[in-house]
């Protein structure tokens, strides 16, 4: 029988790294690349204008219209629109202190607005739509508005966002709308804005921009508190894209084609994927889908239609996608037809999902396609570490990109990751205190992640994510619990039944877990499950028995109290976005759940009948 590792990899040109390492007397380790980063432009607009001249008719972006047809925009059109819209923004008095706030999902209008603002040196700030559409009190939207003091608002559908706009923003702030109206103020039609005659002042403003010009603000938030406005400069974005191109070297000869759903208010797609297409003269197909049962219908339709050359998704999306590809060979074959790399991020990919993706690739092409991940943050623009070496299982985040110095600092039993490079933010907008706290005495950004060598002492073999330093805790016995690795192992052990887990036990005698179910897998387990509501399905005896058996077996193999779960509780209601417990990509925030669902943690450690009490057999 042929082993998976014996099957050849699909050929793809990637970086050829030279890694250097230095160990200090205090245990700190520095890792960097000997191979240089290379030159990059002063501003992203330079690349766009270049493609507008040398490949004017090549499709830059495509979006389906109401009839389901792809409407395409080429590079020449984009290059023509930027000074037009930029002129309109300058006419309305927008500046770095009065930036453009964007209330929209991914759309061509959103993209043109953001790039036109960048063209004339006006930052934009794409806000998570849920802050305006799902939030009950608009608290985070108000905080964002107070931090950046927007000079105008771009909105895809004014009617859809009317309540948020009228509740939060002063009537004198101009609103540019593709469609819809507002009850208390006029809107400026986006078609009229795009038809603005270009003025010389727009080109003069573009020439005045440079590496230190603020390109946009991106918002990130922790367990509690308001979102932080992370400054993103032109140097950050351009240097980061040169790092990406050095890594994905095949894009020099093969401009990327992506089919992408991930939100642009998040750095993964809003900076990396969005700018990767622009930097390399590629094509971006906007996928209106999401990694949900209904949302995947759009994604599946789009992947039947367009075969990407590079693909990104979060683990929850891959879980649903592999299930569809296993029963739809046409989808499988279209997906793998020309894809050179399959990238996951946002959370740990379960080993069973990794294995199914690899098997699907082999079934479709006779080869394995590279499954890879990396590690970065909004503050690193985000590309920082990446793994290009084929792996047997998920988890290796790779090595630092060219131009980045990686520092590992002893922190208890962990090694804390810090980064320095041209892709790292200068700080948080109008917040010197948070900025100072984010950097160490040598100017390294404190990532808040722990890392460990994939192969002890050999930096070239990459690094394994070892959890968030703020997530780890001690049991009542004083024993440290490494949450990241434990959480990933638990989810993997549950074989796809649970999408994620929140680890509990801080200052308690034993470990527990709040389990977040993956409905399609539970439906397959429980007879008639597809017709049940969440509460009925997730409390079904068949699921409880399976979880009890699997968790008892897992606990029996544990090496001590820091890895032995003694209780579990299934969450039967969705986690709240407002409280920061889940991101708009579907990632679960461990600390936020523990903070805001203290009632569930207390219930887990009670005699409640819903709690799965685990008493693994003794090992002899």
N, C-alpha and C positions, 0 to 999 in steps of 0.2 A: 504494500500500500504506500502511495507517495505521500511523504510528509509535506505540510504546507511550506516549510522553510526550503524544501528542495525545488519548489516551483519558481521559475525566474520572475524577476521584477520587471515591470514595464519600464523601458528606457526613458530616463528623464535627466536633463542636464541641471545639476545643482551646484552649490558652492563646494570648493575644495579647501576646507579650513586648515589654518595653522594656529593651534591653541598654545598659549603660554600661561604659566602659573607661578605664583610666588606665595610662600607661606611665611607669615610673620611670627615673631616669638610669642605673641599673645594668643595665637591660635587663629587669627584672621587669615583668610585666604583670598588672594586676588587672582582673577582669571580674565584674560583678554585675548584678542586676536592679533597675530603678527601680520596677517594679510590686511592691507589698508582698505578703508571704506571707499575711497575714490571721490571724484568731484560730483557735486549735485547742484542744481540750479538755485538761484536766490529766491524764487517764488514758483508756486505750482502753475501759475498762469503761463509761464514760459513754455512748459511742456504742452499745454493746451493749444497755444498759438502755433507751436511747431507742428502739431498734428493737423491743425487747420490748414496749414500750407502744403504739407507733403502728402497727406491722405485725407483731403477735404470730404470725400464722399463716403468715408468709412463710418459705419454706425457707431456712435458713442454710447447711446442709451436707447432702450426700447421699453415701452409700457403698453399693456393691453388697454384698449378703449372699451366702452360699454358694450360694444358688439363682439368683444373677444379678439379683435384683430390687433396685431402688434403695430404700434405707431412709433416710428424710429426717428431719431435726431442724429444728424451726422456732425463731425467735428467742425466743419465750416460753419454750420448753423450756430453751434455753441460759441465759436470764436466771434461771430457777428453779434450775438445776443449779449455777451458780457459787457461791452461798453455801453450798450443801449440801457440795459437795466441798471448798470452802475451809474449812469448819468442820472437816472430817476432817483436813485438812492441818495446821491449827493444833493440833488435838487431839494430833497426833503430834510436836508441837514444831518444826515447820519454820519457818525464818526465813531472812533474807538470807544468814546464815552457814551455814545447813543447808538448802539449796535442794532442789528436786525434780529428780531426774535422770530423763530419759525415754529408754527403750530401745524404740523402735518405729518402724516406717515410718509413713507418713501414714495416719491413721485418725480416726474421730470420737472415739474414746476419748482418743487423743493430744491432739486439739484441746481437748476439754473439760478434761483435766488441766492443760494449759498455761494456759488462760484462767482457770480456777478459782484456780490458784496466783497469777496476776497480780492477780486480784480482791482477794485478802487480803494483797498485798504480798510474796508469796514468789516469788523468781525460779525459773524452770525452765531446764533445759539439755537440749535435744534433741541426742542424740549420733548421729552417723552410724552406721546399723545395721552397716555393714561393719566398724567398729571392734570389734564384738562377734561378728559372724557370719563374717567372712572372715579377719580378722587371726589370725595363728598364735600370737602371744605376748601379745596384748592390751596392748601397751606404751602405745599412745595412750589407751586406755580407762583404764589405771592412772594416767596422767599427768593426765587430766581429773578423775578422782576425787580425786586429791591436791590439785588446784588449788581445787576448789569445795567439797569435803567435804560430799557430799550427805546430807540427812537422811532421804530416802526415795527409792524407785525406782518409777516407773510403767513397766510392761512390758505390751505387747499380748499376747504369748504367752510365758509363763514357761518352758515346756518348750523352746521354740526358743532362748531366751537363757540357758538354765540353766548351760551351761559357763562363759560369760563372767561371770555373776553370782556363781557359787560360787568362781570363780578370783580375782576382783578385789575383791569387796565383803564387809565383815564381816557375820556372821550376824545382828547386832543391828540392821541397817538394814532398816526395814520395806519390803516389796515389795507393791505394788498390781498385780494381774494381771487382765486381762480374761479370759484363758483360761490353761490349763496349770498345771503344778505344778513345784516345785523339790525336789531330792532331800534337801537338808540343812536346810531351813527352811520354815516355813509362809508362805503367801501370803494376802493379804487380797483377797477377790473384789471386783472393780471395781463390780459391781452393788450390793454392800452399801455401798461408799463413796459411790456416787451417791445412795443412799437415806438418807444421814445427815440427821437433822433439822437444819435451819439454825439456828445460834445467833446471838444478837445480836453476839457478838464478831467474827463474820465481816463483818457490815456496818460495825461500828466500825473494823475493820482496813482495809476498803475506803476509808472516808472519811479515814483517816489517810494514804493513799497520795497522791502528787502527782507533779509533773513530774520530780523527781529520784529517785523510787523506781526501784530496779532491777527492770525487767520480766522480763528473762531474760539468760542468757549464751549467746553464740554462739561457736563455735570456728572459728578460722582458723589455718592453718599455712603456713609458707614451704617452702623447698626442703628443709631439714633441721630436726630438733628436734621438740619437742612442740607440740601445738596450743595456741594462745593463747585465753584466755577473754575475749572482747570484751564489755564491759559495754554493755547496751542499756537505756536508761532510758525511762520513759513519755514524757518530752519528745521524745526521739529518734523514737520510734515515731509519736506523734501529729503532731509537726511534719512528719515525712516523709510521712505520709498526706495532710496538707493540701497539701503540695507536689504529690503525685500527683494529687489531685483538681483542683488548679488547672490541671494539665497536661491530664488526661483530663476536661475540663469536661463532656462529654456524660454522665458518670456521675451528675451532679446530678439529671438527669431520667430516667436509664435505669440503674438499679442493675445492676452487672456480673454476668454469668453466665460462670463460668470452668469449664473442664474441664482439670484440671492434675495432672501426675504428679510434678513436680520436688520433691525432698525438703525437708521442713521444717527439717531441721538446717542447711540452707544458706539464706543470707539472701534470695536471689532470691524464693523462694516462701515460706519460713518467716516472713519479715517482710513483704516487699512485697505479694505476691499474697494471702497469708492475711489480712493486715490490710486490704488494699484492699477485699476483700469485706465484712468487718465494718464498716469505716468508712462504707461507702456502702450498707449494707443489702442486699447482693447475695447470690448463691448460689454455693457452691463445690461442684462435683462432683469427688470424689476419683477420679482416674484411676490405676488400679493398674498401668498400663503403664509401659514404659521405652523409650528409643530404641535398642532391640536387636531382632533379628529376631523373637524370641518375644514380647518385651514390647510391640511395636507392635500385636500382635493385640488386646490389651485397649484400647489407645488408639483404634484404628480402630473397634472395636465401640462405644466410648463416643461418638466423634464422629459416628457414624451416628445415635446416639440423641439427643444433646444438641448443639444449635448454640450455640457460645459467642458472646458479644458482644465479648470481648477474649481474645486467645490468646497464650500464651508457650511457647517451646520453645528448646532449644539447637540449634545448626546440625546436629549429627548426627541429631537428631530430625526436623528439617525435611527433611533429605535423604531419609530413609525415607518421610516423609509425602507429599512431592510425588510420589515414585515410585508410591505407592498411589493417590493422587488422579488421576494421569494414566491409570490403567487402571480406575478405579472412579468413574464420574461421579456416582453417588449420594452417595458420600463427599465428593467435591468440592463438590457443591451444598449438602449439609448443613453442611459446614464454613464456607462463605462466605455462607450464608443471611443472617446478621445480624451477622457479625463486623465491627467498626469499626476495629480495629487489630490487626496481627500483629507481635509483638515477639520479637526474638531477642537472646540474650546468652550469656555463657559462653565464647564464642570468636568468631572472625571468620566471618561467613556468606559462603560462596563466591558469586561473581557468577553462576555458572550456576544455583545454587539460588535466588537472588534473582529471576532472570529467569523461572524456571519457576513460582515462586509468583505473580509478577505475571501471567503468562499464564493460570494457572489461575483467578485472580480474575476476569479479563476474560471467560474462557470461561463462568464460572458466573453472573456478574452483569452483564456488559457494562461494568463499572467496575473501576478499580484500587483495591484496599484499601491503606491506608497500611502500608508495611513499615518498621519503625523499630527503633532501638536507643538505648541510652544508656550511661552509665558510672557505676559506683558501687563500693562495697566493703562488707564486713561492718561496717566502722567508720563508714560513712555511712548505714546503716540500710535500704536501700542507695541509694535514689533520689537522684541528685545532678545529673548532666547528662542531658539527653534531647533527641532530635531529632524535631520534629513537621513539619518541612518535607519535602515529597516529594523523594526523591533519585533519581538515575539509576542508582545502584549502592550497595552496602552500604559502611559504614565511618564515616559521619558520626555522632558521638556527641552532637551538639547543643550546647546552651547550658546554663548553670547554672539550677537551679530558683530560685524566689523564696526569699529568706532566706539564700541561699548566696553567699559570696564565693569566687571562683576565682582562684588565684594561679599564674602560670606563671613559673618561675625558670630562668634559663639554667643548663644542666648539660651541659658539653661542647658538642656540636653539637645538643643537644636542649633542649626546654623542659619542665621537670619540673612536674607538676601537684600543687598543694596546695589543700586546701579548708577552709573554716570556715563553721559554721552550726549551728542548733539541732538538726540531725539527726546531728551528729558525736559519736562516743562520748567520754566523759570519760577513757577509757583501758582498760587491761587489769586484770582482777581480781587483786588482791594482787601486782601486778608493777609497782612504781613505776619501775624502770629502763627496761623496755620502753615504758612509757607516756611517759616523758620523751623517749626516742629517737624516738617516733612523731610528735612535734610540733616545729615550728620556733619561733624566738624570738618570733614574733608570734601563736603559738597555732594556726597552720594545720596540719592533719593532712597528713602526707607520704604521698601516694597510692602513690608508686613507679612511676607511669605517666608517659610522655612524651606530649605533645599538640602538634599544630600547627594553625594556622588553616586552615580549609577554603578560605577566600578571604583571602589575606594582608592583615592589618590590619583585617578586618571581622569583629568578634566575633559579630555577629548572624547570620552565615552558619554558625556552628557550628565544631566542632573535630574533627579526625581523630585517632584513636588512633595514636600513633607508637611503640608498643612499651613494654615494661617497661624502666625505666632500668637495672635489674640484669641484664637479658638481653643487652644490647648488649655487643659485645666488639671487640677489635682483632685483625686478622690479624698474622702475623709482620712484615709490611711496615709496621705501624703504621696501616694503614687501618681506620677504624671500620666496623663492620657493624651496620646498623639491623635488628635481628632481626624486630621485629613486622611491619613492612611487607613485608620480604623473605619471611617465612614465609607471610603471607596471599597474596602474589602467586604463590608457588610452588604452593601448594595449589590456587589457582584455575587455574593453567596446566595442572595435571594432570587437569582436567576431571571431577572426582568420583571418580577411581580411588583417590586417597589421602584419608583422612579428616583427616589432620594431618601435620605434619612437624616435626622437631627440627633446628635449624640448628647445624652444627658448624664448627669452624675456629679457635677461639680459640688464639692463639699458634702457628698453623700457617700454611703457605704458601698454602693454598687452601680454599675453601668446600666443605662436604659437607652431606649431609642424611640423617637417619634417617627413613624413610618409614613411615607408619602406614596400612595399607591399609583400604579400605572394601569389605568383602566382597561386598555385592550388586552393586556396579559391576564388580568383578573377575570375579565369576561370569558376568556378562553378556558379558564380553570373551572368556573362555576357554571353549571348547567342552567341555561336560560338567563345568564348574566347580562346579556345585551339588552334585555327588557327591564332590568332593575334600575332604580335610582341609585345614586351614590351611597346613601346611607344604608340601604338594604344590601347592596352588593359588597361593600367594604366591611360589613359585619357578618357576612355569611359564614356558617360553620365550616364549609369546605375550605375557605381561605384561611380561617383561623387555624384549622388543623394543619394545613400545609406549612404555614408560617411557624407554628409551634414545633413541628418536626424538624424543619430546616434550621431554625434558630437554636434548638436544643443540640443538634449535631454540631453546629458552629461553636456553641459555647463549650461543648465537650472537648474541642480541639484547642481551646484558648490556653495560653501559657501563664495566665495570671489574671488578677482582677482588672487590670488596665485593658484587657481585650475580651473579657467574658461578659456578655450581656445577660442580665438576669430578668429583664422585663421589657415589654414593648407595647406600644399603643398605636393603632392605625388612625391617622387623621382622616376624618370623613367629610370635612368641609375644606374648600380651597383656602390657601394661604392668601393673606391680604397684600396687595401691592402698596397701598397707602402707608402701611407700617414698615415697608422696606423688607418684608420677609421673603418676597420673591421679586426678581427683576423682570423687565419686559421681555427678556430672552428666556425666562423660565428657570433661571438659576435660583437656588434656595440659599438664603443668607442665614447660616447657622446661628450666629450671635443674635440677629434680629428676632428670629423665631423664639429663642430662649428668653429674650427680653420681653417680647410682647405676648407670648403665650405661656406665661408663668403658670396660668391656671391649668394648662394641659400637662405641664411638667409635674405639678402637684398631684394631678389626677393619676399620672403614670406611677407615682410612688405611693398610691393609696390602695385600698382594697376593692376598688371599682371593678365590677365584673367584666368590663371591656378590656382590661389590662391582660396581656398575655404574660403570665408568670412562667419563667423558665427555670427548670430545675434539672440541668443536664446530669446524665449518669456519671458516677465517679469513675475516674480512670484508675486502673489497677496496674 
